[in-house]
Amino acid sequence: MAEEILRTYSFPVAGPRNTEKTLKVLIERALQLRIGYVVVASASGRTAFLLRSLSEELGYKGKLVVVTHHTGYSEAGENELKQEDRTRLTETGCTVVTATHALSSISRSYRTKFGGIDLLEIVAGAVRRFSQGVKAAIECAIMAADAGAVPVDEDIIAVAGTGKGADSAIVIRAANQNRFFDMKVREIIALRLGRDRKPGYRLCFCPLFPSQCAVF
């Protein structure tokens, strides 16, 4: 592979204002690299619909894979993506994946009830050092791979954000969750820099000594 100077777009604040720019630059990069799959995190479907529209406008003909929040993320038994929007996305050729979050899983229930943290959320906290969007993009790539919606033997692009919209996009070689160390982040196309809008959670294995807790 020849040496190459890569461009990374950075945004000083989070929010939907970054979405269109992020999607346009990732589509441009997908066309340059001849990427066949783009994975997009989209809870309500808004980011996914915009990506579909921009892909048609800019001539990207690859496969779009939409990864939603797991059912029950906000309300037990409910999914934030309305059924009519799921149907519309599918009818436009998108693959929609709804699955257990790869970097939290059942461990989030234990943290919520008992405190502390386990390996999955340690991994999530580590990759979140880049940005919340990069963490979510990696997670969605794993979820899409586990669903069989993207290949694991070629590079794809994954995009996600901080809260609403999109602000982080990466070129990644996806992997299934049981082959996590086969995953490779090739390139950061866009990235949200700056402080998170909400504080991190507390890493504490012993409630008797809260002052010795670290914060992610």
Backbone torsions as a table, in degrees:
resi	resn	phi	psi	omega
1	MET	NA	128.9	-178.1
2	ALA	-75.2	156.1	176.1
3	GLU	-66.0	147.7	-177.5
4	GLU	-150.6	138.2	172.7
5	ILE	-89.6	121.1	-176.0
6	LEU	-103.7	148.0	178.6
7	ARG	-106.2	131.3	175.0
8	THR	-119.6	125.0	176.1
9	TYR	-85.8	136.1	178.7
10	SER	-125.7	146.3	-179.0
11	PHE	-120.1	132.9	-176.1
12	PRO	-73.8	-24.9	-179.2
13	VAL	-134.3	157.9	178.3
14	ALA	-85.6	167.0	174.1
15	GLY	133.5	164.0	-178.4
16	PRO	-59.4	-19.2	-179.2
17	ARG	-59.6	-22.6	-177.9
18	ASN	-88.1	-9.4	-168.3
19	THR	-62.4	-53.0	-174.5
20	GLU	-62.1	-43.4	179.3
21	LYS	-62.4	-44.7	179.6
22	THR	-59.4	-45.3	-178.0
23	LEU	-67.2	-38.5	179.4
24	LYS	-65.6	-42.8	-177.7
25	VAL	-72.2	-31.1	178.2
26	LEU	-72.5	-35.4	176.9
27	ILE	-65.3	-41.9	176.7
28	GLU	-57.9	-43.6	-179.6
29	ARG	-70.4	-37.4	177.9
30	ALA	-60.9	-40.2	177.7
31	LEU	-66.4	-41.1	179.3
32	GLN	-62.9	-42.5	-175.7
33	LEU	-91.1	-2.9	-177.2
34	ARG	57.3	45.3	178.3
35	ILE	-73.9	132.8	-175.3
36	GLY	-93.7	-13.6	-176.8
37	TYR	-138.6	137.0	172.1
38	VAL	-124.4	125.9	177.0
39	VAL	-101.8	128.8	-178.1
40	VAL	-125.6	129.2	173.7
41	ALA	-79.2	126.2	-178.3
42	SER	-154.2	109.9	-178.9
43	ALA	-79.1	-47.4	-177.0
44	SER	-91.7	-18.5	-176.7
45	GLY	102.0	-13.6	-176.0
46	ARG	-60.5	-48.4	-179.6
47	THR	-64.2	-38.2	179.4
48	ALA	-64.4	-44.1	179.0
49	PHE	-63.9	-38.8	178.6
50	LEU	-66.9	-40.1	177.9
51	LEU	-62.5	-41.9	178.0
52	ARG	-60.8	-44.8	-179.0
53	SER	-64.1	-45.8	-179.2
54	LEU	-67.7	-35.1	177.9
55	SER	-61.8	-42.9	177.9
56	GLU	-65.9	-40.5	-179.0
57	GLU	-65.6	-38.8	-174.2
58	LEU	-97.2	-0.9	173.4
59	GLY	86.2	20.8	176.7
60	TYR	-86.2	125.6	-174.3
61	LYS	-114.2	11.8	179.5
62	GLY	-73.4	176.8	-178.0
63	LYS	-82.0	133.3	176.8
64	LEU	-104.8	126.8	-179.5
65	VAL	-117.4	120.0	-177.2
66	VAL	-100.5	122.2	177.8
67	VAL	-109.3	120.9	-177.7
68	THR	-96.3	171.7	165.4
69	HIS	-62.0	153.1	174.9
70	HIS	-66.5	151.9	175.7
71	THR	-60.9	133.3	-177.3
72	GLY	93.3	2.7	-178.4
73	TYR	-59.1	-44.1	179.3
74	SER	-103.3	-47.2	-179.4
75	GLU	-128.5	134.8	-177.7
76	ALA	-53.6	127.9	176.1
77	GLY	77.8	-0.9	-176.9
78	GLU	-112.8	144.6	173.9
79	ASN	-112.3	139.4	-175.5
80	GLU	-70.2	-23.0	177.6
81	LEU	-83.1	115.8	-178.5
82	LYS	-63.8	147.4	-176.7
83	GLN	-59.8	-38.6	-180.0
84	GLU	-65.3	-33.9	177.5
85	ASP	-73.6	-36.7	174.9
86	ARG	-60.1	-44.1	179.2
87	THR	-63.5	-44.0	179.4
88	ARG	-60.9	-43.4	179.6
89	LEU	-62.8	-43.3	179.0
90	THR	-63.5	-40.0	-179.4
91	GLU	-66.8	-25.5	177.5
92	THR	-86.6	3.6	176.1
93	GLY	101.3	-0.1	178.4
94	CYS	-77.3	149.3	168.3
95	THR	-98.6	128.8	-178.6
96	VAL	-108.6	124.7	-178.6
97	VAL	-114.9	125.1	171.9
98	THR	-123.4	119.4	-173.3
99	ALA	-154.2	170.0	173.5
100	THR	-58.6	136.1	-180.0
101	HIS	-66.6	126.3	-171.6
102	ALA	-65.6	-29.0	-175.2
103	LEU	-108.8	24.1	171.6
104	SER	-144.1	-52.9	175.8
105	SER	52.0	-147.4	-177.2
106	ILE	-70.5	-17.5	-178.7
107	SER	-60.8	-27.7	179.3
108	ARG	-64.1	-33.7	177.5
109	SER	-64.2	-40.5	179.4
110	TYR	-67.4	-40.5	178.8
111	ARG	-64.8	-42.6	-178.7
112	THR	-62.8	-39.2	-175.6
113	LYS	-84.9	-42.7	-171.2
114	PHE	-112.8	-11.1	-174.1
115	GLY	84.1	-177.2	-179.0
116	GLY	79.9	-165.8	-174.2
117	ILE	-160.2	155.8	176.5
118	ASP	-124.9	-174.6	-171.0
119	LEU	-58.1	-43.4	-177.4
120	LEU	-57.2	-45.0	-176.5
121	GLU	-77.9	-20.5	170.5
122	ILE	-66.9	-44.0	176.5
123	VAL	-61.3	-45.0	179.4
124	ALA	-60.4	-43.7	178.8
125	GLY	-63.5	-33.7	179.9
126	ALA	-68.2	-49.7	-177.6
127	VAL	-73.3	-19.9	175.4
128	ARG	-67.9	-12.9	176.1
129	ARG	-62.4	-27.5	173.7
130	PHE	-71.6	-56.7	173.5
131	SER	-178.5	160.3	176.0
132	GLN	-60.6	-37.2	-179.7
133	GLY	-66.1	-38.9	177.3
134	VAL	-64.2	-43.3	177.0
135	LYS	-57.3	-47.7	-177.8
136	ALA	-66.9	-36.1	178.8
137	ALA	-64.1	-43.3	176.5
138	ILE	-61.5	-45.8	-179.5
139	GLU	-60.4	-45.0	-179.4
140	CYS	-66.3	-34.3	177.1
141	ALA	-63.6	-40.6	177.5
142	ILE	-65.3	-45.3	-179.1
143	MET	-62.3	-41.0	178.7
144	ALA	-66.4	-38.8	177.9
145	ALA	-65.6	-42.0	179.5
146	ASP	-64.1	-30.1	178.5
147	ALA	-81.4	-5.6	-177.8
148	GLY	75.8	18.0	-175.8
149	ALA	-88.3	-16.6	177.5
150	VAL	-135.0	153.9	178.3
151	PRO	-77.1	160.0	176.3
152	VAL	-112.3	9.4	-178.9
153	ASP	-118.8	15.7	173.6
154	GLU	-150.9	158.2	-178.2
155	ASP	-74.0	146.4	175.4
156	ILE	-130.7	177.8	171.5
157	ILE	-117.3	137.5	175.6
158	ALA	-124.9	140.7	-176.9
159	VAL	-135.9	140.1	178.8
160	ALA	-154.9	-172.9	-176.2
161	GLY	-149.5	-171.5	178.5
162	THR	-110.3	106.6	-173.9
163	GLY	77.2	-110.6	-178.9
164	LYS	-102.0	152.2	176.2
165	GLY	79.1	-162.7	-177.7
166	ALA	-133.0	138.6	177.5
167	ASP	-144.4	1.6	-177.7
168	SER	-139.7	132.1	178.8
169	ALA	-139.7	139.8	-177.2
170	ILE	-135.1	151.9	165.7
171	VAL	-93.3	127.3	-171.8
172	ILE	-143.9	144.5	167.4
173	ARG	-94.0	106.6	-174.7
174	ALA	-70.2	161.7	177.0
175	ALA	-148.4	156.6	173.3
176	ASN	-72.4	157.2	-173.9
177	GLN	-61.0	-30.9	179.6
178	ASN	-83.0	0.9	174.5
179	ARG	-128.9	42.0	-174.4
180	PHE	-52.9	-37.3	-175.4
181	PHE	-77.5	-2.9	170.9
182	ASP	-83.7	-14.0	-179.2
183	MET	-70.5	139.7	179.2
184	LYS	-134.7	124.5	172.0
185	VAL	-86.8	114.7	-174.2
186	ARG	-87.2	-34.3	-170.1
187	GLU	-163.1	143.1	172.6
188	ILE	-103.9	113.1	-177.8
189	ILE	-82.7	-42.3	-179.5
190	ALA	-145.6	154.4	-170.3
191	LEU	-157.4	136.7	174.3
192	ARG	-94.3	118.3	178.7
193	LEU	-98.1	164.1	177.6
194	GLY	104.0	179.5	-175.1
195	ARG	-75.6	146.3	171.9
196	ASP	-65.0	149.9	179.3
197	ARG	-73.8	-27.7	179.2
198	LYS	-118.8	148.5	-177.2
199	PRO	-66.5	156.6	177.7
200	GLY	-75.4	175.5	179.0
201	TYR	-95.2	162.5	-172.6
202	ARG	-92.9	130.8	176.4
203	LEU	-94.2	108.7	-175.6
204	CYS	-147.5	116.3	-179.9
205	PHE	-90.0	-13.8	-178.7
206	CYS	-135.9	111.7	-178.0
207	PRO	-65.9	-11.7	-180.0
208	LEU	-75.3	-18.9	-177.3
209	PHE	-129.1	62.5	-176.5
210	PRO	-62.9	-25.2	-179.1
211	SER	-68.3	-16.2	-178.8
212	GLN	-96.5	7.2	179.2
213	CYS	-75.1	148.1	171.5
214	ALA	-98.5	158.6	-179.8
215	VAL	-120.4	127.0	175.2
216	PHE	-88.2	NA	NA
